[in-house]
Every structure is written in structure tokens, then in C-alpha cells.
Amino acid sequence: MKKAICWFRKNLRIDDNPSLYNAISENEEVICIYIKNYSIYNPYGIDLGNMGSFRKKFLDESVLDLKNNLKEIGIHLYIFDGDLIEVFKEIKSKYLSNKIYASKEVGWYEEKEEEVLKENNFDLNLYDDQFLIERNNLPYKTDELPLIFTHFRKKIEKFVKIREEVGKIIYKKKIDKYDFNFQSDINFKDLEFHKDSNFPFKGGESNGNERLEFYLWKNKGIETYKETRNGLIGTEYSSKLSSYLSLGCLSPVSIYHEIKKYEKEIKKNSSTYWLIFEILWREFFRYVYLKGKNNIFIKNGINGNIFNKNFKNDIELFNKWKNGKTGQDFIDANMIELNETGFMSNRGRQNVASYLVNNLDVNWTWGASFFEKNLIDYDVSSNWCNWMYISGVGNNVKNWVFNPVRQSDMYDKRGNFRQIWLKKKIGQQNIEF
């Protein structure tokens, strides 16, 4: 009997999941597993601990939703907690299979996992579950990837056809339950949403599909995305799909085809295109990692410190920044929002990153790691490559410096955003409790 293990990583869904689809199609019996991992990368000189509570909650919700969705099609999800190799060795000894189907991930830890499994003679079959453009369809060799996104985008739009979604999962075979020593449950304390949170959404494929349907088909927010995407307040200024993409609760291919369907049936404009444009940025950064590898995690990045920035290891200034106590209202408001909700707008992220690097002269990798710890929608390549970009060591030839006073005048002219998170009237000394 052909038996296999389907290992869920950052592809926590059953729809358009090539690794799951192929595991079931090519084998007579499949068990599905998930291995818990709440660690984050801590750069030299700083220790931020483990994953933040909001990000962890969204991850746990997504795993539980996956477990429920698999159960509905007759598949049990085994959840493990322990050393990766020890977990797989136990599964191999009891399930009698070393064949693994999984998503090809990007990132230092992720690739190390793949290497150690191969070194221990596991048959690892990897699929591009998290890619919009499969690696064998990229119109470049990886080492020829251009530095500038525009060059990448134009070539993709001209020469690449996005694959169709894989078929629906059908699994009718009844299999015995197994008992494993490293089995675990998902346990988390349910956190209350902040009353002013811009991200009051729960994790999981079910909730991701609901959000996608609402944003496109019900409130038609996609039609004004380009005009509203720099907003700071509310749930509807942006799609809020990045969190579901980051864990693979939604497939980038599925989102792409849903947008194209909307353009065909309802309306096509610059805003509908702009959401695809943002997904292409995400895709570009995944390939930037595959080309630059671990250079995306070091101070000089992939492009070198061409603007001669200081990147000081000043823990006192860093702590003021991360706690929202710099004294700069717009920066502090955004950092407080992140700490209290696990979310920050794209406009906020650009500003706080620029402020840490250009105003405080602090090591940008510390900021990137703090985002990794706390952001609900943390994605390895998007996070680290965006930080490189702002810091002048990545895919850019311009020194990006944001003036937070001018930015707040443009995007928070009346001070409403700052008032929410700073609990004070902007321009007044009296603090309101």
C-alpha cells in the first residue's frame, strides 16, 4: 500500500492546495499533520522572546479551522509539539512511511527544516502552494532576477499565465487512528478585540473566504482600493487579506482568479488591478529571498549599505520606538496600535520603519524582528524585504525617508487616528481618560 504524510506548514487550507491534492491523488492512504512552532528570529544583540499573543491567536485559529475543514471531508489532522526530526521519526516508525508532501517555503528556518529531513532520508516532495507563479514558470533563472520590481512585473504580465486552481479534495478511505507520543492540542487564551482594532478578524480558511467574498462581492471595496489603501482607521480601507495569505489560509492563485472573475462580471478599473499589483509585489519578494537567501536577514541586506546609514545597536532608543514612546505622535500612535492589536496599516509600517532607521539610526533588523514577533500578517519575505527596501539595503536605488509630520498632515489631517491610540487631543496638553 502506498502511504504518505501530508505536512501542513504555511498552507493551512484544503482548497487549491497542490501538496494535499497530490498526496491524496498519488497514494492509497494519507495522514495529515501539523507541527507547532511559535519561535521568531532574534538578531544578534536583542532577544524578543516568542511569538506575540495576537499573531499566535490568529495562527492557532487557522490550525483549528483547518482541522475542522479536514474533518468534514473525512481526514483527521494530527497536531504535534516537539523536535521536527523526532516527530517525523516517530511517525515513520508507527505509520511506516517516510514519504512527505509539503509546501515549499521560503526562509532560513523553513529551508533548514527541509534540509534536515532530506539528510535523515525522508522522501520530501515539495509544491509551490504559496506561490502565485510556480518556480518552473518564472521567466528568469533565479540568479537573474532583476533588482527592480517594475522590470519583474512587466515581464510577468507579458509572458506568464497564472495556473488554474487544483481540483477539490475528495477522500473516501477510512483509516485507523494512530497514537503518537508527540501529539498535542491547540490551546490558547481567547483575546478580546480592541474596540478600535482595524483587524477584528479570526484566522482560518473559512474566515478568509468570507472576507474575500465580502470585500469583493458584497461591499465592492475592491473598486476603490487604490484610493483608500493608505487609510488608517477602520476595516475597509484595505482588503485585510494579507493575514490569510501569510498562513496560506487563502491561495494567491485563488485570490487572483477571484479578482479576474470580478473584473469580468462586475467591473475592471485601476483599483482591481492594484490589488493584483500588490500580490505581484508579494510574489517578487518571495523570489528575492530565493535569490538572496539569508542576506535578507543581515544589516547590509542584498544590496549593501549604499547610503552609509549607521544602523546602531542602541537598545534604549529601540525600546522607546517599540513601546510607542519616541515623542513623535504619528510614530507612537502606530506602534501603540501594533502592540494593542497585532496590526498596523501599510502607511504606518513605512513611517515607523523609516523613523527607526533614519531618525533614530537604529539597526533595522531589530525592527524587522519586532514586526515578525507581533504582526498578525507576518510573512518572511514580505516583512524582511520591505524592511530592506525602506532601509536602503534592498530592492531600491532611492533613499526612502518619510517625514512623519508631513505624513500625518496628509493621512491624519484631523488627528483622529492619533487621538484613538494616544488618548489625547492632538495639539492639546490635556490627556483624556
C-alpha positions, -999 to +999 in steps of 0.1 A: +000+000+000+013+034-010+012+056+021+022+092+026+024+121+051+009+155+042+027+181+063+009+214+066+033+244+070+021+278+058-006+263+036-034+260+061-063+253+037-079+225+017-089+244-014-062+249-041-036+231-021-013+213-045+007+193-019-025+180-003-041+173-037-011+154-050-006+134-017-042+121-020-041+116-057-008+096-057-013+075-026-038+050-012-035+063+024-026+097+037-022+111+072-022+149+077+000+166+103+009+200+117+039+207+139+035+237+163+063+263+161+059+297+179+096+308+176+108+340+159+142+352+147+161+373+172+190+393+157+223+394+175+221+418+204+184+415+211+160+389+225+123+395+218+111+361+231+084+341+213+056+350+190+032+378+201-002+369+215-023+383+186-002+366+159-003+333+179-040+336+183-046+340+146-023+311+138-040+288+163-074+298+150-062+289+115-049+255+125-082+247+143-102+258+113-080+236+091-087+207+114-124+212+112-124+215+074-104+183+070-127+165+094-156+174+071-140+155+043-131+126+065-095+134+073-080+137+108-053+163+114-026+152+138-011+182+157+024+177+172+046+196+195+083+187+196+116+185+177+109+182+140+131+152+133+119+134+165+083+139+154+089+126+119+109+096+131+081+086+154+055+089+126+078+069+103+081+041+129+044+038+136+029+048+103+056+030+082+061+057+056+089+082+050+072+100+021+063+136+029+042+160+008+046+197+018+046+233+007+079+247-005+085+276+019+110+305+019+130+315+049+161+305+069+143+282+094+120+268+067+148+257+044+168+243+073+138+220+081+138+208+045+175+201+045+174+182+078+146+160+066+165+151+034+196+144+055+176+119+075+165+101+044+129+113+042+114+114+008+104+151+006+080+162-022+076+200-022+050+220-041+046+257-048+014+261-026+023+296-016+034+309-049+013+328-075+038+318-101+053+284-099+091+284-100+093+264-132+071+291-149+093+321-138+106+338-170+140+342-153+166+320-138+166+328-100+200+343-101+189+366-129+160+381-110+161+419-116+167+442-087+138+465-096+102+453-092+089+471-123+111+450-145+098+419-129+062+429-131+062+439-167+078+406-178+054+386-156+024+404-170+036+399-206+048+363-206+033+344-176-001+327-174-013+320-139-021+284-133-056+272-127-067+261-092-062+224-084-093+202-080-114+198-049-102+173-023-121+141-022-110+114+003-133+084+010-109+060+026-113+052+063-080+048+081-071+037+116-063+063+142-027+064+154-013+073+188+019+093+189+039+104+219+044+140+205+007+146+198-006+179+212-036+201+212-041+238+203-046+257+235-049+294+236-064+321+256-091+339+236-081+376+234-107+403+233-106+425+202-096+461+209-127+483+203-108+503+178-089+475+161-087+477+124-083+439+122-112+423+142-110+391+121-104+355+131-080+331+114-086+302+091-097+294+056-134+297+064-130+332+076-106+341+048-131+330+022-158+350+040-136+381+040-127+377+003-163+374-007-173+404+014-146+427+002-152+419-035-188+409-040-207+424-011-193+458-003-173+461-035-144+476-016-120+464-043-134+491-067-119+519-046-089+500-032-063+523-049-079+554-034-084+540+001-054+518+006-034+545+025-061+547+052-055+544+089-089+538+105-115+510+100-117+476+084-125+486+049-097+509+037-078+478+026-086+442+017-072+427+050-063+396+031-026+396+039-030+377+071-049+349+053-022+348+026+006+347+051-005+314+066-019+300+033-055+301+046-061+316+011-042+308-020-027+337-040-039+318-071-075+317-058-074+354-050-060+362-084-088+343-102-115+357-080-103+392-089-103+383-126-138+369-122-149+401-106-134+422-134-151+401-160-186+400-143-188+433-124-161+460-130-125+464-140-106+495-131-073+507-117-082+496-082-090+460-092-057+459-110-039+474-080-048+446-057-032+422-082-003+446-084+002+442-046+001+404-049+028+406-075+049+426-050+045+397-026+055+373-053+085+393-062+098+393-027+095+355-024+119+353-054+141+379-039+146+356-010+153+326-032+180+347-049+194+365-019+189+338+007+200+347+042+213+381+031+178+394+036+184+390+074+217+409+077+223+446+082+237+452+047+209+432+030+212+422-006+223+455-020+249+467+006+247+498+028+250+521-003+236+552+016+260+547+045+235+545+073+245+539+109+222+510+120+233+514+156+226+488+183+210+513+207+186+493+229+173+524+247+162+541+215+148+508+202+127+503+233+113+538+230+103+530+194+088+496+201+068+509+231+054+540+213+074+565+234+095+584+210+076+616+215+066+617+178+028+615+178+023+598+145+050+572+151+039+564+186+003+561+176+011+535+150+034+515+174+007+515+201-018+502+176+005+474+167+012+465+204-025+466+213-040+448+182-013+430+163-020+451+132-007+482+115-016+499+082+008+498+053+012+536+056+021+532+093+046+505+086+065+526+061+066+555+085+077+537+117+104+517+097+118+549+082+117+566+116+137+538+133+163+538+106+166+574+096+156+594+127+169+571+154+197+555+134+189+521+149+196+487+134+167+479+110+169+441+116+157+448+152+126+465+138+120+437+113+122+411+141+098+431+163+073+431+134+079+393+130+070+388+166+038+409+166+022+413+132-007+390+126+000+390+089+038+383+093+053+368+061+090+361+060+099+376+026+074+404+026+084+416+060+122+414+057+123+426+021+101+456+028+123+465+057+154+462+035+137+484+010+129+512+035+164+508+050+182+513+016+198+478+015+173+460-007+155+463-040+158+500-043+181+527-057+165+556-038+170+565-002+134+565+012+130+589+041+095+596+054+087+628+072+062+618+099+049+654+104+042+658+067+028+622+065+004+628+094-008+661+078-015+641+046-031+610+061-043+620+095-050+657+090-076+660+117-057+638+141-084+612+145-060+583+142-036+597+167-064+606+191-076+570+192-042+555+201-026+583+221-058+590+240-053+627+237-065+656+216-038+665+191-024+699+198-036+699+234-018+690+265-048+676+284-049+638+283-083+623+281-090+591+300 
